[in-house]
Amino acid sequence: MEEHTFVIPVYMDSPYLEQCIQSLLDQTIKSRIIITTSAPTLFTENMAAAYKLPYFINYTGREGIAADWNFALTSGGAKLVTIAHQDDIYEPDFTEKVTTQIKAGDKKTLLLSFTGYTEIVNGKTRKLSLNAIVKKVLLLPFLFKKNIKSKFFKKLILISGNPICCPSVTLNMRVLENFKFSGDYNYVLDWYAWYELAQLTGSFTFINEKLIRHRIHPGSETSHQLKTGLRKMEEMRLFELIWGKRLAKIISYFYLAGHKNNFSN
């Protein structure tokens, strides 16, 4: 079994896919890289062939993001799996720093590792945003410890929003071999997943370095979610699950306000 694999679950024809692939190939420590899809296109097939990457098709068809990500995980075939988002760019030392940090801890109890990130909005790096400030506040417990095992503190960072950048997450499949993303959510399935994992015995590790450039553009899934309002509805639903309806309205106000400047630099 491979030590670490990047899985890129591709949907439609992303103009940024090649940049993502190149950033994974340029890592200082090499990992296996594979492409998965439930909506195969000639563009994706040609891209996989051009870079000689394994290409897996889910022939059951597209049943949602959760199904795509679960297929990606089962195709990973590694002890550590990072679901790389097709629009994003990974810094050259991402794999090195993630695997080094994981090896320094207890691999038998680690649940997931995640890193910091920068945002690329309209082709430019965004220096600061309300959303980023809120997420920094939520991650304060990691200022005192890189590895957090306490269920209380793991849940604490997630009960007022989702500060964990999904494409930066590396899952420890040694421990999470039966883990699946829930199909109950289409847009906040990562947040819900981290909240569920926070209640398990095991640790979260945060590498407080910006090792990913996360792209936000009008054609991205994040932008689509915000425009339709469906993401906001699911975020409220999750806040209500955690806090109950009354408190959810108050707490969510500040977190959801961060979406308003999603496209501003």
SVG drawing of the C-alpha trace seen along z (x, -y; Angstrom):
<svg xmlns="http://www.w3.org/2000/svg" viewBox="-35 -44 47 46">
<polyline fill="none" stroke="black" stroke-width="0.4" points="0.0,0.0 1.2,-3.5 2.1,-5.9 0.4,-8.9 -1.9,-9.5 -3.4,-12.7 -6.8,-12.0 -8.3,-14.6 -12.0,-14.0 -12.7,-15.9 -16.0,-17.3 -16.5,-19.0 -13.6,-20.6 -11.7,-22.8 -9.3,-25.3 -7.1,-25.1 -6.8,-21.3 -3.4,-21.2 -2.0,-23.8 -3.2,-21.6 -1.6,-18.5 1.7,-20.3 1.8,-21.5 1.3,-17.9 4.0,-16.7 6.4,-19.4 6.2,-18.3 9.6,-17.9 8.4,-14.4 6.7,-12.4 3.3,-10.8 1.0,-8.8 -1.5,-11.0 -4.7,-9.7 -7.8,-11.2 -11.3,-10.0 -14.6,-11.1 -18.2,-10.1 -18.7,-12.4 -15.9,-11.5 -15.0,-13.9 -12.4,-13.7 -10.6,-16.7 -10.1,-14.9 -9.1,-11.6 -6.5,-13.4 -5.1,-15.3 -4.7,-12.0 -3.0,-10.4 -0.7,-13.4 0.7,-13.2 0.4,-9.4 -1.9,-9.4 -4.2,-6.6 -7.7,-7.5 -10.7,-5.9 -14.3,-6.2 -17.3,-5.7 -19.6,-4.0 -22.6,-4.3 -22.9,-7.9 -22.9,-11.2 -24.9,-11.0 -23.5,-14.1 -20.3,-15.4 -20.3,-12.9 -20.5,-10.0 -17.6,-11.5 -15.4,-12.0 -16.2,-8.6 -15.3,-7.0 -12.1,-9.1 -11.2,-7.7 -11.8,-4.1 -9.7,-4.6 -6.8,-6.1 -5.3,-2.9 -2.9,-4.6 -2.4,-5.0 -2.8,-8.8 -5.1,-10.3 -5.5,-14.0 -8.5,-14.9 -7.0,-17.5 -9.5,-20.1 -9.1,-20.5 -8.9,-24.3 -6.3,-24.6 -2.5,-24.9 -0.4,-23.0 2.9,-24.5 6.0,-22.4 6.5,-21.4 2.9,-20.5 3.5,-16.7 6.8,-17.0 5.5,-19.1 2.3,-17.1 4.0,-13.7 6.8,-14.9 4.2,-16.2 2.2,-13.1 5.3,-10.9 6.2,-13.0 2.9,-12.2 1.0,-9.0 -0.1,-7.5 -2.3,-5.0 -4.5,-7.7 -4.3,-10.5 -7.7,-11.1 -6.7,-14.0 -4.2,-16.7 -4.9,-20.0 -2.9,-23.2 -3.4,-26.9 -4.1,-28.4 -4.3,-31.6 -7.2,-32.5 -7.0,-33.4 -9.9,-35.6 -10.3,-36.8 -6.7,-35.7 -5.2,-37.7 -4.1,-36.6 -6.5,-38.0 -4.6,-39.5 -7.4,-39.5 -11.1,-38.9 -13.7,-38.8 -14.1,-35.1 -10.4,-34.5 -10.4,-36.4 -13.3,-34.4 -11.5,-31.1 -8.3,-32.3 -10.3,-32.9 -11.9,-29.5 -8.4,-27.8 -7.1,-29.5 -6.8,-26.2 -4.1,-25.1 -1.9,-28.0 -1.1,-26.0 -0.8,-22.6 -0.3,-21.2 -2.1,-18.0 -5.4,-18.0 -6.9,-14.8 -9.6,-16.2 -13.1,-15.7 -14.1,-18.9 -11.5,-21.1 -11.9,-19.3 -15.6,-20.1 -14.9,-23.6 -13.2,-24.7 -16.1,-23.5 -19.2,-24.5 -19.2,-28.1 -18.1,-27.5 -15.8,-25.5 -12.2,-26.7 -10.7,-23.6 -9.8,-24.0 -11.1,-20.9 -8.5,-20.5 -5.7,-20.8 -7.0,-17.8 -5.1,-14.5 -7.1,-11.6 -5.4,-8.8 -7.0,-5.8 -5.2,-3.4 -7.8,-4.6 -10.6,-5.7 -10.9,-2.7 -14.7,-2.7 -15.1,-6.5 -17.5,-8.0 -18.8,-11.5 -22.5,-11.8 -24.9,-12.2 -27.3,-14.2 -25.4,-17.4 -24.3,-18.6 -22.4,-21.8 -21.2,-21.5 -20.5,-17.8 -16.9,-18.5 -17.8,-20.5 -20.3,-17.8 -17.6,-15.2 -15.0,-17.0 -17.6,-17.5 -18.5,-13.8 -14.8,-12.8 -14.2,-15.3 -16.4,-13.1 -14.2,-10.0 -11.1,-9.0 -8.1,-10.3 -6.3,-13.6 -6.5,-16.5 -3.2,-18.0 -2.9,-21.6 0.1,-22.8 -0.1,-26.6 1.5,-27.4 -0.2,-28.4 0.5,-25.4 -2.4,-25.7 -3.6,-28.4 -7.4,-27.9 -9.0,-29.4 -12.4,-31.1 -13.8,-32.1 -17.3,-32.6 -17.3,-29.0 -16.2,-27.3 -18.4,-25.1 -18.1,-27.4 -19.3,-30.4 -22.2,-28.4 -23.3,-27.3 -23.2,-30.9 -25.1,-32.3 -28.0,-29.8 -28.3,-30.3 -28.2,-26.5 -25.0,-26.6 -26.4,-29.2 -29.4,-26.9 -27.2,-23.9 -24.9,-26.0 -28.0,-27.1 -29.2,-23.5 -25.9,-22.4 -25.7,-25.3 -29.2,-24.3 -28.0,-20.7 -25.2,-21.9 -26.8,-24.7 -30.6,-24.5 -32.7,-27.0 -32.5,-30.0 -28.8,-30.2 -28.0,-29.1 -29.5,-32.4 -27.1,-34.5 -24.0,-32.5 -24.5,-32.0 -24.9,-35.8 -21.2,-36.5 -20.0,-33.4 -22.4,-33.8 -21.5,-37.5 -18.1,-36.4 -19.6,-35.1 -20.6,-38.6 -17.1,-39.6 -16.4,-36.2 -15.3,-37.9 -13.5,-40.9 -9.7,-41.1"/>
</svg>
